[in-house]
């Protein structure tokens, strides 16, 4: 039996940020269930903004011409069975690092739809407020729902919770366990 490949995109600038900690717990659950997991700290990667040149939509090999670290991620995203996005909520939505990466998925759209079509998706969000509405977490959730509905990828689970200080999520064992279980579920 082949193990499922899971790619985790961490959108926090903090290595030990709350969404990153949840992502690590998810990875542990997935690995324990037999999946192959690769994590990427988007903040440490050189990812530029889409420049809307549309060269990727022309004839030929339909590749992004921006020579940055997205060139590392594209083949991994295409090959993954599941993609996990872990992001803190900054200014009422996902982090800029997360959004930059997702904007660059434009190249993955082709005449037959998205290269991410049919993939399983996990979403991990943390925010400093006490609820998903006043924090803006709900904006990110709705955005992810719209993105993945459009590309026809299934959101298998969304885990979110309040944790302001770096590492505060460690005081919420129920969220850590939910992340672990989502990892096992994504591992199939």
Legacy VTK file of the C-alpha trace (Angstrom):
# vtk DataFile Version 3.0
C-alpha trace
ASCII
DATASET POLYDATA
POINTS 188 float
0.000 0.000 0.000
1.409 3.382 -0.996
1.464 6.016 1.703
-0.440 9.199 1.072
1.593 12.337 0.493
0.631 15.342 2.590
2.045 18.824 2.064
1.757 21.325 4.927
2.054 25.038 4.188
2.765 27.023 7.352
1.871 30.687 6.949
3.134 31.992 10.278
6.261 34.112 10.607
6.795 32.444 13.997
8.529 29.070 13.928
6.793 28.192 17.192
3.607 30.100 16.426
0.257 28.629 17.357
-0.808 27.632 13.841
2.625 26.051 13.300
2.243 24.041 16.504
-1.141 22.784 15.304
0.462 21.897 11.965
3.166 19.910 13.745
0.503 17.983 15.692
-1.367 17.278 12.451
1.897 16.044 10.899
2.463 13.727 13.870
-0.999 12.209 13.444
-0.519 11.773 9.707
2.913 10.172 10.086
1.635 7.840 12.803
-1.094 6.752 10.360
1.503 6.037 7.674
1.508 9.166 5.517
4.557 10.869 4.064
4.521 14.481 5.266
6.498 17.500 4.083
6.152 20.884 5.781
7.140 24.273 4.405
7.548 27.495 6.387
6.288 30.024 3.851
7.831 32.912 5.782
11.302 31.508 5.149
10.673 30.970 1.463
11.231 33.464 -1.317
7.729 33.763 -2.767
6.896 36.825 -4.804
3.510 38.146 -5.772
1.829 37.068 -8.983
2.582 39.789 -11.520
-0.499 39.009 -13.671
1.584 38.511 -16.818
-0.677 35.589 -17.889
2.238 33.837 -19.597
1.162 30.720 -17.689
-2.134 30.820 -19.590
-0.542 30.883 -23.042
0.435 28.057 -25.341
3.248 25.766 -24.318
4.112 24.269 -20.959
1.955 26.646 -18.906
4.557 27.337 -16.220
5.033 30.358 -14.002
8.019 32.392 -15.184
8.761 33.882 -11.762
11.940 32.198 -10.584
11.389 31.832 -6.867
10.577 29.151 -4.309
7.133 28.458 -5.757
9.061 26.421 -8.317
9.862 24.065 -5.414
6.228 23.916 -4.312
4.465 23.448 -7.669
5.512 19.819 -8.266
4.882 18.965 -4.614
1.387 20.478 -4.712
0.600 18.578 -7.907
1.841 15.277 -6.456
0.217 15.640 -3.028
-2.829 13.650 -2.026
-3.637 16.220 0.655
-2.708 19.837 1.301
-2.829 21.460 4.729
-2.820 25.207 5.190
-1.895 26.500 8.639
-2.210 30.238 9.178
-2.609 32.762 11.936
-5.322 35.341 11.421
-3.816 38.773 10.807
-6.045 41.739 10.123
-9.204 39.690 9.700
-7.965 36.989 7.323
-5.082 34.623 6.549
-1.497 35.822 6.819
0.184 37.587 3.900
2.610 34.673 3.518
-0.321 32.292 3.045
-2.099 34.582 0.611
1.027 35.099 -1.521
1.412 31.357 -1.919
-2.241 30.797 -2.771
-2.286 33.664 -5.287
0.492 31.885 -7.131
-1.732 28.813 -7.560
-3.150 30.651 -10.576
-0.665 28.736 -12.754
-2.303 25.487 -11.623
-5.541 26.432 -13.397
-5.826 25.047 -16.905
-8.406 24.131 -19.533
-9.329 20.982 -17.587
-9.624 22.835 -14.276
-7.236 22.986 -11.368
-4.301 20.644 -10.876
-5.485 20.575 -7.241
-8.914 19.215 -8.151
-9.880 16.240 -6.017
-7.225 16.762 -3.365
-8.083 16.539 0.324
-7.641 19.788 2.229
-7.033 20.546 5.893
-7.201 24.059 7.348
-5.660 25.133 10.670
-6.290 28.677 11.927
-5.425 30.513 15.127
-6.329 34.016 16.208
-5.901 36.306 19.177
-9.521 37.228 19.748
-12.057 35.100 21.566
-14.240 34.114 18.621
-13.964 33.503 14.879
-16.231 36.429 13.967
-14.634 39.315 15.806
-11.144 37.968 15.032
-11.762 37.729 11.308
-11.216 33.980 11.364
-14.590 33.538 9.714
-13.352 35.606 6.751
-10.476 33.188 6.211
-12.782 30.181 6.622
-15.204 31.550 4.020
-12.332 32.379 1.671
-10.964 28.849 1.944
-14.432 27.389 1.411
-14.822 29.468 -1.759
-11.320 28.638 -3.055
-11.672 24.908 -2.618
-15.261 24.777 -3.858
-14.074 26.544 -7.012
-11.147 24.191 -7.641
-13.223 21.155 -6.630
-11.038 20.049 -3.739
-12.651 18.749 -0.567
-12.049 20.386 2.798
-11.796 17.379 5.099
-11.494 19.460 8.248
-11.114 22.983 9.581
-9.658 23.452 13.046
-9.541 26.904 14.574
-9.146 28.478 17.945
-8.035 31.404 20.030
-4.388 31.640 21.068
-2.712 35.043 21.276
0.772 34.569 22.701
3.392 32.424 21.021
2.806 28.850 22.173
-0.531 29.545 23.909
-2.145 26.782 21.837
-0.235 24.285 24.000
-2.736 25.131 26.751
-5.573 23.769 24.602
-5.144 19.999 24.480
-8.514 19.538 22.755
-7.369 21.559 19.724
-4.036 19.729 19.639
-5.893 16.416 19.659
-8.249 17.597 16.897
-5.227 18.497 14.766
-3.647 15.097 15.438
-6.874 13.331 14.465
-7.236 15.409 11.291
-3.718 14.320 10.349
-4.696 10.677 10.793
-7.846 11.239 8.737
-5.911 12.908 5.897
-3.493 9.969 5.937
-6.443 7.803 4.944
LINES 1 189
188 0 1 2 3 4 5 6 7 8 9 10 11 12 13 14 15 16 17 18 19 20 21 22 23 24 25 26 27 28 29 30 31 32 33 34 35 36 37 38 39 40 41 42 43 44 45 46 47 48 49 50 51 52 53 54 55 56 57 58 59 60 61 62 63 64 65 66 67 68 69 70 71 72 73 74 75 76 77 78 79 80 81 82 83 84 85 86 87 88 89 90 91 92 93 94 95 96 97 98 99 100 101 102 103 104 105 106 107 108 109 110 111 112 113 114 115 116 117 118 119 120 121 122 123 124 125 126 127 128 129 130 131 132 133 134 135 136 137 138 139 140 141 142 143 144 145 146 147 148 149 150 151 152 153 154 155 156 157 158 159 160 161 162 163 164 165 166 167 168 169 170 171 172 173 174 175 176 177 178 179 180 181 182 183 184 185 186 187
